[in-house]
Amino acid sequence: MKLGIAVRAMRDGAVYASLRKAYALGIARDAAVQVVALAAGTLGLPSTVAVWTWIRS
C-alpha cells in the first residue's frame, strides 16, 4: 500500500524505502513491477518511466 502511495506522490526516497521493506518481507520483484503497471494510467508516461527506473535500480 505504501509503495503505491509513494509511486503516486513521486517520492523516490519513499519508493526505495518501501521496496526495501517489501523485499525484506519476501514480496517478489514482479509485484513491485505490477504496482507501476497499475499506476501507469494515472501517472503518465514520463512519470511511469521515472518510477520504473527507480524500481529497477
C-alpha positions in Angstrom: 0.0 0.0 0.0 2.7 2.5 0.9 4.6 1.7 -2.3 1.6 2.7 -4.3 1.2 6.0 -2.4 5.0 6.7 -2.8 4.8 6.0 -6.5 1.8 8.3 -7.0 3.5 11.1 -4.9 6.7 10.7 -7.0 8.8 10.4 -3.8 11.9 8.4 -4.8 13.2 8.0 -1.3 9.8 6.6 -0.1 9.8 4.3 -3.1 13.2 2.9 -2.3 12.3 2.5 1.4 9.0 0.8 0.5 10.8 -1.6 -1.9 13.4 -2.5 0.8 10.7 -3.3 3.3 8.7 -5.3 0.7 11.7 -7.3 -0.4 12.6 -8.0 3.3 9.1 -9.4 3.8 9.6 -11.7 0.8 7.4 -9.9 -1.7 8.5 -10.7 -5.3 10.0 -8.1 -7.6 7.2 -8.8 -10.0 4.7 -7.5 -7.5 6.5 -4.2 -7.4 6.5 -4.0 -11.2 2.8 -4.7 -11.1 2.3 -1.6 -8.9 4.0 0.6 -11.5 1.9 -1.1 -14.3 -1.3 -0.3 -12.4 -0.3 3.3 -11.7 0.8 4.0 -15.3 -2.6 5.2 -16.5 -2.8 7.9 -13.9 0.9 8.8 -13.8 1.5 9.4 -17.4 4.5 8.1 -19.5 7.3 10.4 -18.2 6.5 9.7 -14.5 6.0 6.0 -15.2 9.4 5.7 -16.8 11.0 7.6 -13.9 9.4 5.2 -11.3 10.3 2.2 -13.5 13.9 3.2 -13.3 13.7 3.6 -9.5 12.3 0.1 -9.1 14.9 -1.4 -11.5 17.8 0.1 -9.6 
